[in-house]
Amino acid sequence: MPAQSMLLLTILTESVLEDTLVDEIMALGAKGYTITEARGRGTHGLRSGKWTVGGNIRIEVVGDAALCARIVERLQSGYERDYGLLMFTTPVELQN
């Protein structure tokens, strides 16, 4: 069976948002997601968010361009101002 071209949306954010973002992502049409703990250093800038000892998480969602765009738009408008949030997409080929 031929590979299917999709996008992998990666979201790096504060772990305090996990339950809320999962609800948002699923409501926007995602079929599933993967969450892992994340640590690191970068130049994303100072945020006025509610930093907790819980750290950061990495949420990954595979979907088409329209789904990824909906998720990015919603999360940017709802959370980016007050929380650390970095999102990017990577082309992937699903092997069915």
N, CA, C and O atoms as a CHARMM CRD file, in Angstrom:
* protein
*
  384
    1    1 MET  N      0.84700  -1.17100   0.00000 PROA 1      0.00000
    2    1 MET  CA     0.00000   0.00000   0.00000 PROA 1      0.00000
    3    1 MET  C      0.90100   1.24400   0.00000 PROA 1      0.00000
    4    1 MET  O      1.89100   1.28300   0.73000 PROA 1      0.00000
    5    2 PRO  N      0.57200   2.25000  -0.80200 PROA 2      0.00000
    6    2 PRO  CA     1.41900   3.44600  -0.86900 PROA 2      0.00000
    7    2 PRO  C      1.36700   4.26200   0.42400 PROA 2      0.00000
    8    2 PRO  O      0.38800   4.22200   1.16800 PROA 2      0.00000
    9    3 ALA  N      2.44300   4.99700   0.66500 PROA 3      0.00000
   10    3 ALA  CA     2.51500   5.85500   1.84700 PROA 3      0.00000
   11    3 ALA  C      1.55800   7.02700   1.68900 PROA 3      0.00000
   12    3 ALA  O      1.26600   7.46400   0.57500 PROA 3      0.00000
   13    4 GLN  N      1.07700   7.52600   2.81600 PROA 4      0.00000
   14    4 GLN  CA     0.15600   8.65900   2.81400 PROA 4      0.00000
   15    4 GLN  C      0.88800   9.87800   3.37800 PROA 4      0.00000
   16    4 GLN  O      1.42800   9.81500   4.48300 PROA 4      0.00000
   17    5 SER  N      0.91300  10.98000   2.63700 PROA 5      0.00000
   18    5 SER  CA     1.57800  12.20300   3.08300 PROA 5      0.00000
   19    5 SER  C      0.70400  12.94500   4.08900 PROA 5      0.00000
   20    5 SER  O     -0.46600  13.22400   3.82800 PROA 5      0.00000
   21    6 MET  N      1.29000  13.25800   5.23700 PROA 6      0.00000
   22    6 MET  CA     0.59800  13.98300   6.30100 PROA 6      0.00000
   23    6 MET  C      1.59400  14.94700   6.93800 PROA 6      0.00000
   24    6 MET  O      2.74300  15.04300   6.50600 PROA 6      0.00000
   25    7 LEU  N      1.14700  15.65500   7.96300 PROA 7      0.00000
   26    7 LEU  CA     2.02300  16.51900   8.73700 PROA 7      0.00000
   27    7 LEU  C      2.07400  16.02900  10.17500 PROA 7      0.00000
   28    7 LEU  O      1.08200  15.53300  10.70900 PROA 7      0.00000
   29    8 LEU  N      3.23100  16.17300  10.79100 PROA 8      0.00000
   30    8 LEU  CA     3.39600  15.93500  12.21600 PROA 8      0.00000
   31    8 LEU  C      3.45800  17.30200  12.87200 PROA 8      0.00000
   32    8 LEU  O      4.41100  18.05300  12.66200 PROA 8      0.00000
   33    9 LEU  N      2.44200  17.63100  13.67200 PROA 9      0.00000
   34    9 LEU  CA     2.42400  18.88200  14.41900 PROA 9      0.00000
   35    9 LEU  C      3.03100  18.62100  15.79000 PROA 9      0.00000
   36    9 LEU  O      2.55700  17.75900  16.53200 PROA 9      0.00000
   37   10 THR  N      4.07600  19.36300  16.12400 PROA 10     0.00000
   38   10 THR  CA     4.72400  19.25200  17.41700 PROA 10     0.00000
   39   10 THR  C      4.43900  20.51900  18.20900 PROA 10     0.00000
   40   10 THR  O      4.64200  21.63200  17.72500 PROA 10     0.00000
   41   11 ILE  N      3.96300  20.32800  19.43500 PROA 11     0.00000
   42   11 ILE  CA     3.61400  21.43600  20.32000 PROA 11     0.00000
   43   11 ILE  C      4.44900  21.29300  21.58500 PROA 11     0.00000
   44   11 ILE  O      4.36100  20.27900  22.27700 PROA 11     0.00000
   45   12 LEU  N      5.25300  22.29800  21.88700 PROA 12     0.00000
   46   12 LEU  CA     6.03300  22.32900  23.11900 PROA 12     0.00000
   47   12 LEU  C      5.41400  23.38900  24.01000 PROA 12     0.00000
   48   12 LEU  O      5.29400  24.54900  23.61400 PROA 12     0.00000
   49   13 THR  N      5.02000  22.99000  25.21700 PROA 13     0.00000
   50   13 THR  CA     4.32100  23.91900  26.09600 PROA 13     0.00000
   51   13 THR  C      4.44500  23.49500  27.55000 PROA 13     0.00000
   52   13 THR  O      5.09500  22.49800  27.86500 PROA 13     0.00000
   53   14 GLU  N      3.82300  24.25100  28.41800 PROA 14     0.00000
   54   14 GLU  CA     3.84000  23.98700  29.84800 PROA 14     0.00000
   55   14 GLU  C      2.91100  22.82600  30.19000 PROA 14     0.00000
   56   14 GLU  O      1.81000  22.72200  29.65100 PROA 14     0.00000
   57   15 SER  N      3.36200  21.96200  31.08300 PROA 15     0.00000
   58   15 SER  CA     2.57800  20.77200  31.41900 PROA 15     0.00000
   59   15 SER  C      1.25300  21.10300  32.08800 PROA 15     0.00000
   60   15 SER  O      0.33600  20.28200  32.05900 PROA 15     0.00000
   61   16 VAL  N      1.12300  22.27800  32.68800 PROA 16     0.00000
   62   16 VAL  CA    -0.13100  22.67500  33.32200 PROA 16     0.00000
   63   16 VAL  C     -1.27600  22.73100  32.30600 PROA 16     0.00000
   64   16 VAL  O     -2.44300  22.65800  32.69000 PROA 16     0.00000
   65   17 LEU  N     -0.95600  22.85900  31.01800 PROA 17     0.00000
   66   17 LEU  CA    -1.97400  22.94700  29.96200 PROA 17     0.00000
   67   17 LEU  C     -2.39200  21.59100  29.39400 PROA 17     0.00000
   68   17 LEU  O     -3.27200  21.54200  28.53500 PROA 17     0.00000
   69   18 GLU  N     -1.79700  20.50800  29.83900 PROA 18     0.00000
   70   18 GLU  CA    -2.00200  19.21300  29.19300 PROA 18     0.00000
   71   18 GLU  C     -3.47400  18.84600  29.00700 PROA 18     0.00000
   72   18 GLU  O     -3.89700  18.60900  27.87600 PROA 18     0.00000
   73   19 ASP  N     -4.24900  18.79300  30.05800 PROA 19     0.00000
   74   19 ASP  CA    -5.64700  18.36000  29.93600 PROA 19     0.00000
   75   19 ASP  C     -6.45700  19.29800  29.04800 PROA 19     0.00000
   76   19 ASP  O     -7.26500  18.84900  28.23500 PROA 19     0.00000
   77   20 THR  N     -6.24100  20.58800  29.20400 PROA 20     0.00000
   78   20 THR  CA    -6.97300  21.57800  28.41100 PROA 20     0.00000
   79   20 THR  C     -6.64700  21.44500  26.92900 PROA 20     0.00000
   80   20 THR  O     -7.54800  21.45000  26.09000 PROA 20     0.00000
   81   21 LEU  N     -5.35900  21.32700  26.60400 PROA 21     0.00000
   82   21 LEU  CA    -4.96600  21.23900  25.19300 PROA 21     0.00000
   83   21 LEU  C     -5.41600  19.93600  24.56200 PROA 21     0.00000
   84   21 LEU  O     -5.79700  19.91900  23.39200 PROA 21     0.00000
   85   22 VAL  N     -5.38200  18.84400  25.31200 PROA 22     0.00000
   86   22 VAL  CA    -5.87100  17.56900  24.77800 PROA 22     0.00000
   87   22 VAL  C     -7.34600  17.70200  24.39400 PROA 22     0.00000
   88   22 VAL  O     -7.75500  17.25000  23.32400 PROA 22     0.00000
   89   23 ASP  N     -8.13600  18.31900  25.26200 PROA 23     0.00000
   90   23 ASP  CA    -9.55900  18.52700  24.94200 PROA 23     0.00000
   91   23 ASP  C     -9.72000  19.37700  23.68800 PROA 23     0.00000
   92   23 ASP  O    -10.54300  19.06000  22.82900 PROA 23     0.00000
   93   24 GLU  N     -8.95100  20.44400  23.57200 PROA 24     0.00000
   94   24 GLU  CA    -9.01500  21.33100  22.40200 PROA 24     0.00000
   95   24 GLU  C     -8.62700  20.57400  21.12500 PROA 24     0.00000
   96   24 GLU  O     -9.32400  20.65000  20.11300 PROA 24     0.00000
   97   25 ILE  N     -7.52200  19.85400  21.18600 PROA 25     0.00000
   98   25 ILE  CA    -7.00600  19.13500  20.01500 PROA 25     0.00000
   99   25 ILE  C     -8.00900  18.09200  19.52200 PROA 25     0.00000
  100   25 ILE  O     -8.25900  17.98200  18.32200 PROA 25     0.00000
  101   26 MET  N     -8.57200  17.34100  20.43900 PROA 26     0.00000
  102   26 MET  CA    -9.53900  16.31900  20.04600 PROA 26     0.00000
  103   26 MET  C    -10.82300  16.95500  19.50100 PROA 26     0.00000
  104   26 MET  O    -11.39800  16.45000  18.53600 PROA 26     0.00000
  105   27 ALA  N    -11.27400  18.05000  20.10400 PROA 27     0.00000
  106   27 ALA  CA   -12.48100  18.73700  19.63600 PROA 27     0.00000
  107   27 ALA  C    -12.28500  19.32800  18.23900 PROA 27     0.00000
  108   27 ALA  O    -13.25100  19.49000  17.49300 PROA 27     0.00000
  109   28 LEU  N    -11.04800  19.64600  17.88700 PROA 28     0.00000
  110   28 LEU  CA   -10.75800  20.20100  16.56600 PROA 28     0.00000
  111   28 LEU  C    -10.63400  19.13000  15.48500 PROA 28     0.00000
  112   28 LEU  O    -10.45800  19.45500  14.31100 PROA 28     0.00000
  113   29 GLY  N    -10.72300  17.85600  15.87200 PROA 29     0.00000
  114   29 GLY  CA   -10.75600  16.79100  14.87300 PROA 29     0.00000
  115   29 GLY  C     -9.59500  15.82500  14.85500 PROA 29     0.00000
  116   29 GLY  O     -9.55000  14.94800  13.99300 PROA 29     0.00000
  117   30 ALA  N     -8.65200  15.95100  15.77300 PROA 30     0.00000
  118   30 ALA  CA    -7.53900  15.00000  15.81300 PROA 30     0.00000
  119   30 ALA  C     -8.05500  13.61500  16.18600 PROA 30     0.00000
  120   30 ALA  O     -8.98200  13.48900  16.98500 PROA 30     0.00000
  121   31 LYS  N     -7.46000  12.58900  15.61300 PROA 31     0.00000
  122   31 LYS  CA    -7.83200  11.20300  15.92200 PROA 31     0.00000
  123   31 LYS  C     -7.05100  10.66400  17.11300 PROA 31     0.00000
  124   31 LYS  O     -7.44200   9.66600  17.71900 PROA 31     0.00000
  125   32 GLY  N     -5.94300  11.32900  17.44800 PROA 32     0.00000
  126   32 GLY  CA    -5.12100  10.89900  18.56900 PROA 32     0.00000
  127   32 GLY  C     -3.94000  11.82800  18.74800 PROA 32     0.00000
  128   32 GLY  O     -3.79100  12.80700  18.01600 PROA 32     0.00000
  129   33 TYR  N     -3.10500  11.52200  19.71900 PROA 33     0.00000
  130   33 TYR  CA    -1.95700  12.35500  20.04700 PROA 33     0.00000
  131   33 TYR  C     -0.97600  11.53500  20.87300 PROA 33     0.00000
  132   33 TYR  O     -1.31300  10.46800  21.38600 PROA 33     0.00000
  133   34 THR  N      0.24000  12.04800  20.99000 PROA 34     0.00000
  134   34 THR  CA     1.25500  11.46700  21.86600 PROA 34     0.00000
  135   34 THR  C      1.81300  12.58500  22.72000 PROA 34     0.00000
  136   34 THR  O      2.08200  13.67500  22.21500 PROA 34     0.00000
  137   35 ILE  N      1.99000  12.33100  24.01400 PROA 35     0.00000
  138   35 ILE  CA     2.55200  13.32600  24.92300 PROA 35     0.00000
  139   35 ILE  C      3.76400  12.73000  25.62700 PROA 35     0.00000
  140   35 ILE  O      3.72300  11.61000  26.13600 PROA 35     0.00000
  141   36 THR  N      4.85000  13.51000  25.64200 PROA 36     0.00000
  142   36 THR  CA     6.04900  13.13800  26.38900 PROA 36     0.00000
  143   36 THR  C      6.51500  14.35100  27.19000 PROA 36     0.00000
  144   36 THR  O      6.20900  15.49100  26.84100 PROA 36     0.00000
  145   37 GLU  N      7.25400  14.09600  28.26300 PROA 37     0.00000
  146   37 GLU  CA     7.84600  15.18800  29.02000 PROA 37     0.00000
  147   37 GLU  C      8.98000  15.77800  28.19200 PROA 37     0.00000
  148   37 GLU  O      9.62900  15.07600  27.41700 PROA 37     0.00000
  149   38 ALA  N      9.21200  17.08800  28.36700 PROA 38     0.00000
  150   38 ALA  CA    10.24900  17.76100  27.57800 PROA 38     0.00000
  151   38 ALA  C     11.07900  18.67500  28.47400 PROA 38     0.00000
  152   38 ALA  O     10.55300  19.34700  29.36200 PROA 38     0.00000
  153   39 ARG  N     12.36900  18.68500  28.22500 PROA 39     0.00000
  154   39 ARG  CA    13.28700  19.58500  28.90800 PROA 39     0.00000
  155   39 ARG  C     14.21900  20.17700  27.87300 PROA 39     0.00000
  156   39 ARG  O     14.44100  19.58100  26.81900 PROA 39     0.00000
  157   40 GLY  N     14.76800  21.34700  28.16500 PROA 40     0.00000
  158   40 GLY  CA    15.72100  21.95000  27.24200 PROA 40     0.00000
  159   40 GLY  C     15.91500  23.42000  27.51200 PROA 40     0.00000
  160   40 GLY  O     15.45700  23.95800  28.52100 PROA 40     0.00000
  161   41 ARG  N     16.59700  24.05300  26.59600 PROA 41     0.00000
  162   41 ARG  CA    16.89300  25.47200  26.71300 PROA 41     0.00000
  163   41 ARG  C     16.73600  26.10000  25.34800 PROA 41     0.00000
  164   41 ARG  O     17.07000  25.48600  24.33500 PROA 41     0.00000
  165   42 GLY  N     16.22900  27.32400  25.31300 PROA 42     0.00000
  166   42 GLY  CA    16.05000  28.00500  24.04100 PROA 42     0.00000
  167   42 GLY  C     15.95000  29.49900  24.22200 PROA 42     0.00000
  168   42 GLY  O     16.16600  30.03200  25.31100 PROA 42     0.00000
  169   43 THR  N     15.62100  30.15900  23.14300 PROA 43     0.00000
  170   43 THR  CA    15.54900  31.61100  23.15000 PROA 43     0.00000
  171   43 THR  C     14.12800  32.08600  22.88600 PROA 43     0.00000
  172   43 THR  O     13.93200  33.14600  22.29200 PROA 43     0.00000
  173   44 HSD  N     13.14700  31.32600  23.31200 PROA 44     0.00000
  174   44 HSD  CA    11.75100  31.64300  23.02000 PROA 44     0.00000
  175   44 HSD  C     11.30300  32.94400  23.66900 PROA 44     0.00000
  176   44 HSD  O     10.34800  33.56300  23.19700 PROA 44     0.00000
  177   45 GLY  N     11.94900  33.36600  24.71000 PROA 45     0.00000
  178   45 GLY  CA    11.61200  34.64600  25.32400 PROA 45     0.00000
  179   45 GLY  C     10.88600  34.49700  26.64100 PROA 45     0.00000
  180   45 GLY  O     10.44000  33.41100  27.01000 PROA 45     0.00000
  181   46 LEU  N     10.77800  35.59700  27.33100 PROA 46     0.00000
  182   46 LEU  CA    10.13500  35.64600  28.63400 PROA 46     0.00000
  183   46 LEU  C      8.62700  35.57100  28.47800 PROA 46     0.00000
  184   46 LEU  O      8.05900  36.24200  27.61700 PROA 46     0.00000
  185   47 ARG  N      7.97700  34.76600  29.29700 PROA 47     0.00000
  186   47 ARG  CA     6.51900  34.61600  29.29400 PROA 47     0.00000
  187   47 ARG  C      5.96700  34.98600  30.65200 PROA 47     0.00000
  188   47 ARG  O      6.63200  34.81900  31.67400 PROA 47     0.00000
  189   48 SER  N      4.74100  35.49200  30.65500 PROA 48     0.00000
  190   48 SER  CA     4.10200  35.84800  31.91900 PROA 48     0.00000
  191   48 SER  C      3.20000  34.73000  32.41200 PROA 48     0.00000
  192   48 SER  O      2.33600  34.96000  33.25900 PROA 48     0.00000
  193   49 GLY  N      3.38500  33.53400  31.89900 PROA 49     0.00000
  194   49 GLY  CA     2.53900  32.40200  32.25100 PROA 49     0.00000
  195   49 GLY  C      2.74300  31.91100  33.65900 PROA 49     0.00000
  196   49 GLY  O      3.60300  32.39400  34.39500 PROA 49     0.00000
  197   50 LYS  N      1.93500  30.94300  34.01500 PROA 50     0.00000
  198   50 LYS  CA     1.96400  30.36200  35.35400 PROA 50     0.00000
  199   50 LYS  C      2.92300  29.17700  35.36200 PROA 50     0.00000
  200   50 LYS  O      2.48400  28.02900  35.27900 PROA 50     0.00000
  201   51 TRP  N      4.21600  29.43500  35.45900 PROA 51     0.00000
  202   51 TRP  CA     5.21300  28.37800  35.43900 PROA 51     0.00000
  203   51 TRP  C      5.08300  27.52000  36.68600 PROA 51     0.00000
  204   51 TRP  O      4.96800  28.03800  37.79700 PROA 51     0.00000
  205   52 THR  N      5.10100  26.22100  36.49900 PROA 52     0.00000
  206   52 THR  CA     4.98000  25.29800  37.61800 PROA 52     0.00000
  207   52 THR  C      6.17200  24.36300  37.63500 PROA 52     0.00000
  208   52 THR  O      6.93900  24.29900  36.67400 PROA 52     0.00000
  209   53 VAL  N      6.32200  23.63900  38.73400 PROA 53     0.00000
  210   53 VAL  CA     7.40500  22.66800  38.82100 PROA 53     0.00000
  211   53 VAL  C      7.13500  21.47200  37.92700 PROA 53     0.00000
  212   53 VAL  O      8.00500  20.61500  37.77200 PROA 53     0.00000
  213   54 GLY  N      5.94200  21.39300  37.33100 PROA 54     0.00000
  214   54 GLY  CA     5.58700  20.28700  36.46200 PROA 54     0.00000
  215   54 GLY  C      6.38700  20.23600  35.18400 PROA 54     0.00000
  216   54 GLY  O      6.44800  19.18500  34.54600 PROA 54     0.00000
  217   55 GLY  N      7.00200  21.32900  34.78600 PROA 55     0.00000
  218   55 GLY  CA     7.84800  21.34000  33.60400 PROA 55     0.00000
  219   55 GLY  C      7.08900  21.51700  32.31500 PROA 55     0.00000
  220   55 GLY  O      6.01800  22.12300  32.28200 PROA 55     0.00000
  221   56 ASN  N      7.66000  20.97700  31.24600 PROA 56     0.00000
  222   56 ASN  CA     7.12100  21.12800  29.89800 PROA 56     0.00000
  223   56 ASN  C      6.74300  19.78100  29.31000 PROA 56     0.00000
  224   56 ASN  O      7.21500  18.73200  29.74700 PROA 56     0.00000
  225   57 ILE  N      5.88500  19.83900  28.31600 PROA 57     0.00000
  226   57 ILE  CA     5.49500  18.63600  27.58400 PROA 57     0.00000
  227   57 ILE  C      5.63400  18.87000  26.09300 PROA 57     0.00000
  228   57 ILE  O      5.67900  20.00300  25.61400 PROA 57     0.00000
  229   58 ARG  N      5.70000  17.76700  25.38300 PROA 58     0.00000
  230   58 ARG  CA     5.73600  17.76400  23.92200 PROA 58     0.00000
  231   58 ARG  C      4.52000  16.96800  23.46800 PROA 58     0.00000
  232   58 ARG  O      4.39600  15.78100  23.76900 PROA 58     0.00000
  233   59 ILE  N      3.62600  17.62900  22.74200 PROA 59     0.00000
  234   59 ILE  CA     2.43300  16.97400  22.20500 PROA 59     0.00000
  235   59 ILE  C      2.63200  16.81400  20.70500 PROA 59     0.00000
  236   59 ILE  O      2.98100  17.77300  20.01700 PROA 59     0.00000
  237   60 GLU  N      2.41200  15.61200  20.20100 PROA 60     0.00000
  238   60 GLU  CA     2.54700  15.34700  18.76600 PROA 60     0.00000
  239   60 GLU  C      1.21600  14.85500  18.21600 PROA 60     0.00000
  240   60 GLU  O      0.56400  13.98400  18.79300 PROA 60     0.00000
  241   61 VAL  N      0.83000  15.44300  17.07600 PROA 61     0.00000
  242   61 VAL  CA    -0.41600  15.09200  16.40700 PROA 61     0.00000
  243   61 VAL  C     -0.10000  14.90700  14.92700 PROA 61     0.00000
  244   61 VAL  O      0.56900  15.74800  14.32500 PROA 61     0.00000
  245   62 VAL  N     -0.57200  13.81800  14.34100 PROA 62     0.00000
  246   62 VAL  CA    -0.43200  13.59800  12.90600 PROA 62     0.00000
  247   62 VAL  C     -1.77400  13.89100  12.25000 PROA 62     0.00000
  248   62 VAL  O     -2.81100  13.38200  12.67600 PROA 62     0.00000
  249   63 GLY  N     -1.74100  14.71200  11.21700 PROA 63     0.00000
  250   63 GLY  CA    -2.97700  15.03900  10.51300 PROA 63     0.00000
  251   63 GLY  C     -2.69800  15.73500   9.20000 PROA 63     0.00000
  252   63 GLY  O     -1.54700  15.93900   8.81300 PROA 63     0.00000
  253   64 ASP  N     -3.78200  16.09800   8.51900 PROA 64     0.00000
  254   64 ASP  CA    -3.60900  16.82700   7.26300 PROA 64     0.00000
  255   64 ASP  C     -3.34000  18.30100   7.56200 PROA 64     0.00000
  256   64 ASP  O     -3.41100  18.72900   8.71500 PROA 64     0.00000
  257   65 ALA  N     -3.03000  19.07400   6.52100 PROA 65     0.00000
  258   65 ALA  CA    -2.66900  20.47600   6.69500 PROA 65     0.00000
  259   65 ALA  C     -3.80500  21.27800   7.32100 PROA 65     0.00000
  260   65 ALA  O     -3.55200  22.16400   8.13700 PROA 65     0.00000
  261   66 ALA  N     -5.03800  20.98700   6.95800 PROA 66     0.00000
  262   66 ALA  CA    -6.17800  21.73200   7.49700 PROA 66     0.00000
  263   66 ALA  C     -6.32100  21.51200   9.00000 PROA 66     0.00000
  264   66 ALA  O     -6.55100  22.46600   9.74300 PROA 66     0.00000
  265   67 LEU  N     -6.18900  20.27300   9.45200 PROA 67     0.00000
  266   67 LEU  CA    -6.27500  19.98000  10.88400 PROA 67     0.00000
  267   67 LEU  C     -5.16500  20.69700  11.64100 PROA 67     0.00000
  268   67 LEU  O     -5.42200  21.34000  12.65800 PROA 67     0.00000
  269   68 CYS  N     -3.95300  20.59200  11.15900 PROA 68     0.00000
  270   68 CYS  CA    -2.82000  21.23000  11.83700 PROA 68     0.00000
  271   68 CYS  C     -3.00900  22.74500  11.90200 PROA 68     0.00000
  272   68 CYS  O     -2.71100  23.36300  12.92400 PROA 68     0.00000
  273   69 ALA  N     -3.50200  23.34500  10.81800 PROA 69     0.00000
  274   69 ALA  CA    -3.73900  24.79100  10.80400 PROA 69     0.00000
  275   69 ALA  C     -4.80400  25.18500  11.82600 PROA 69     0.00000
  276   69 ALA  O     -4.66000  26.20500  12.50000 PROA 69     0.00000
  277   70 ARG  N     -5.87200  24.39100  11.95300 PROA 70     0.00000
  278   70 ARG  CA    -6.92900  24.67700  12.93700 PROA 70     0.00000
  279   70 ARG  C     -6.37500  24.63400  14.35500 PROA 70     0.00000
  280   70 ARG  O     -6.67200  25.50000  15.17900 PROA 70     0.00000
  281   71 ILE  N     -5.57100  23.61900  14.62400 PROA 71     0.00000
  282   71 ILE  CA    -5.00600  23.47600  15.96600 PROA 71     0.00000
  283   71 ILE  C     -4.07000  24.64100  16.27700 PROA 71     0.00000
  284   71 ILE  O     -4.16700  25.24600  17.34500 PROA 71     0.00000
  285   72 VAL  N     -3.17200  24.95700  15.35700 PROA 72     0.00000
  286   72 VAL  CA    -2.21600  26.04800  15.56600 PROA 72     0.00000
  287   72 VAL  C     -2.95600  27.36300  15.80100 PROA 72     0.00000
  288   72 VAL  O     -2.63400  28.09600  16.73600 PROA 72     0.00000
  289   73 GLU  N     -3.93600  27.66300  14.96600 PROA 73     0.00000
  290   73 GLU  CA    -4.68300  28.91100  15.09800 PROA 73     0.00000
  291   73 GLU  C     -5.37200  29.00500  16.46200 PROA 73     0.00000
  292   73 GLU  O     -5.30700  30.04000  17.12500 PROA 73     0.00000
  293   74 ARG  N     -6.02400  27.92800  16.87300 PROA 74     0.00000
  294   74 ARG  CA    -6.74300  27.93800  18.14900 PROA 74     0.00000
  295   74 ARG  C     -5.80000  28.08300  19.34200 PROA 74     0.00000
  296   74 ARG  O     -6.06900  28.85600  20.26100 PROA 74     0.00000
  297   75 LEU  N     -4.69300  27.33500  19.32400 PROA 75     0.00000
  298   75 LEU  CA    -3.76700  27.39500  20.44500 PROA 75     0.00000
  299   75 LEU  C     -3.03900  28.73300  20.51300 PROA 75     0.00000
  300   75 LEU  O     -2.80200  29.25800  21.60100 PROA 75     0.00000
  301   76 GLN  N     -2.68500  29.28600  19.35500 PROA 76     0.00000
  302   76 GLN  CA    -2.05400  30.60800  19.35600 PROA 76     0.00000
  303   76 GLN  C     -2.99300  31.65600  19.93400 PROA 76     0.00000
  304   76 GLN  O     -2.58600  32.45500  20.77800 PROA 76     0.00000
  305   77 SER  N     -4.23800  31.65800  19.49000 PROA 77     0.00000
  306   77 SER  CA    -5.17300  32.69000  19.95300 PROA 77     0.00000
  307   77 SER  C     -5.56300  32.51200  21.41300 PROA 77     0.00000
  308   77 SER  O     -5.84500  33.49500  22.09900 PROA 77     0.00000
  309   78 GLY  N     -5.58400  31.27800  21.89900 PROA 78     0.00000
  310   78 GLY  CA    -6.03900  31.03900  23.25100 PROA 78     0.00000
  311   78 GLY  C     -4.96900  30.97300  24.32500 PROA 78     0.00000
  312   78 GLY  O     -5.26400  31.18600  25.50100 PROA 78     0.00000
  313   79 TYR  N     -3.71900  30.67800  23.94000 PROA 79     0.00000
  314   79 TYR  CA    -2.71700  30.37600  24.96800 PROA 79     0.00000
  315   79 TYR  C     -1.36300  31.05600  24.79400 PROA 79     0.00000
  316   79 TYR  O     -0.63500  31.22800  25.77100 PROA 79     0.00000
  317   80 GLU  N     -1.01600  31.44000  23.59000 PROA 80     0.00000
  318   80 GLU  CA     0.34700  31.90800  23.33000 PROA 80     0.00000
  319   80 GLU  C      0.72000  33.15900  24.13000 PROA 80     0.00000
  320   80 GLU  O      1.88200  33.32700  24.49800 PROA 80     0.00000
  321   81 ARG  N     -0.23100  34.02100  24.39800 PROA 81     0.00000
  322   81 ARG  CA     0.05700  35.26400  25.11100 PROA 81     0.00000
  323   81 ARG  C      0.49500  35.02200  26.55700 PROA 81     0.00000
  324   81 ARG  O      1.35400  35.73500  27.07600 PROA 81     0.00000
  325   82 ASP  N     -0.09300  34.02100  27.20000 PROA 82     0.00000
  326   82 ASP  CA     0.12900  33.81200  28.62800 PROA 82     0.00000
  327   82 ASP  C      0.97100  32.59600  28.99100 PROA 82     0.00000
  328   82 ASP  O      1.34000  32.43000  30.15300 PROA 82     0.00000
  329   83 TYR  N      1.27900  31.75400  28.02900 PROA 83     0.00000
  330   83 TYR  CA     2.00800  30.51900  28.31300 PROA 83     0.00000
  331   83 TYR  C      3.13400  30.33000  27.30500 PROA 83     0.00000
  332   83 TYR  O      3.06100  30.82200  26.17900 PROA 83     0.00000
  333   84 GLY  N      4.16400  29.62200  27.71500 PROA 84     0.00000
  334   84 GLY  CA     5.20500  29.24000  26.78300 PROA 84     0.00000
  335   84 GLY  C      4.61900  28.25000  25.78000 PROA 84     0.00000
  336   84 GLY  O      4.07000  27.22000  26.17300 PROA 84     0.00000
  337   85 LEU  N      4.73100  28.55100  24.49600 PROA 85     0.00000
  338   85 LEU  CA     4.11900  27.72600  23.45700 PROA 85     0.00000
  339   85 LEU  C      4.93600  27.83900  22.18700 PROA 85     0.00000
  340   85 LEU  O      5.11800  28.93500  21.65600 PROA 85     0.00000
  341   86 LEU  N      5.43000  26.70900  21.69600 PROA 86     0.00000
  342   86 LEU  CA     6.16700  26.65000  20.44000 PROA 86     0.00000
  343   86 LEU  C      5.55600  25.52900  19.61300 PROA 86     0.00000
  344   86 LEU  O      5.39800  24.40900  20.09900 PROA 86     0.00000
  345   87 MET  N      5.21100  25.82900  18.36100 PROA 87     0.00000
  346   87 MET  CA     4.59800  24.81900  17.49500 PROA 87     0.00000
  347   87 MET  C      5.28600  24.81500  16.13800 PROA 87     0.00000
  348   87 MET  O      5.67100  25.86100  15.61600 PROA 87     0.00000
  349   88 PHE  N      5.43500  23.61900  15.57500 PROA 88     0.00000
  350   88 PHE  CA     5.98800  23.49000  14.23100 PROA 88     0.00000
  351   88 PHE  C      5.47900  22.20400  13.59500 PROA 88     0.00000
  352   88 PHE  O      5.08100  21.26700  14.28700 PROA 88     0.00000
  353   89 THR  N      5.49800  22.17600  12.26100 PROA 89     0.00000
  354   89 THR  CA     5.07700  20.97900  11.53600 PROA 89     0.00000
  355   89 THR  C      6.24700  20.40600  10.75200 PROA 89     0.00000
  356   89 THR  O      7.16900  21.11400  10.34800 PROA 89     0.00000
  357   90 THR  N      6.17100  19.10600  10.55600 PROA 90     0.00000
  358   90 THR  CA     7.15400  18.37200   9.78700 PROA 90     0.00000
  359   90 THR  C      6.41100  17.43100   8.84900 PROA 90     0.00000
  360   90 THR  O      5.50400  16.72700   9.29500 PROA 90     0.00000
  361   91 PRO  N      6.76600  17.39300   7.55300 PROA 91     0.00000
  362   91 PRO  CA     6.11500  16.42900   6.65900 PROA 91     0.00000
  363   91 PRO  C      6.47900  15.00200   7.05100 PROA 91     0.00000
  364   91 PRO  O      7.63600  14.71100   7.35600 PROA 91     0.00000
  365   92 VAL  N      5.49000  14.11700   7.04000 PROA 92     0.00000
  366   92 VAL  CA     5.72700  12.71000   7.33400 PROA 92     0.00000
  367   92 VAL  C      5.00100  11.85000   6.30800 PROA 92     0.00000
  368   92 VAL  O      4.04100  12.29500   5.68000 PROA 92     0.00000
  369   93 GLU  N      5.46100  10.63400   6.14700 PROA 93     0.00000
  370   93 GLU  CA     4.83200   9.65100   5.26700 PROA 93     0.00000
  371   93 GLU  C      4.34800   8.50700   6.12100 PROA 93     0.00000
  372   93 GLU  O      5.15800   7.79800   6.71700 PROA 93     0.00000
  373   94 LEU  N      3.04400   8.31000   6.19400 PROA 94     0.00000
  374   94 LEU  CA     2.47200   7.21600   6.98000 PROA 94     0.00000
  375   94 LEU  C      2.55600   5.93200   6.17700 PROA 94     0.00000
  376   94 LEU  O      2.14900   5.88800   5.01700 PROA 94     0.00000
  377   95 GLN  N      3.08000   4.90200   6.79000 PROA 95     0.00000
  378   95 GLN  CA     3.18900   3.58700   6.15200 PROA 95     0.00000
  379   95 GLN  C      2.04600   2.72000   6.68700 PROA 95     0.00000
  380   95 GLN  O      2.10000   2.23900   7.81900 PROA 95     0.00000
  381   96 ASN  N      1.04500   2.53100   5.88900 PROA 96     0.00000
  382   96 ASN  CA    -0.11700   1.73500   6.33200 PROA 96     0.00000
  383   96 ASN  C      0.04100   0.27600   6.03100 PROA 96     0.00000
  384   96 ASN  O     -0.84700  -0.51800   6.34100 PROA 96     0.00000
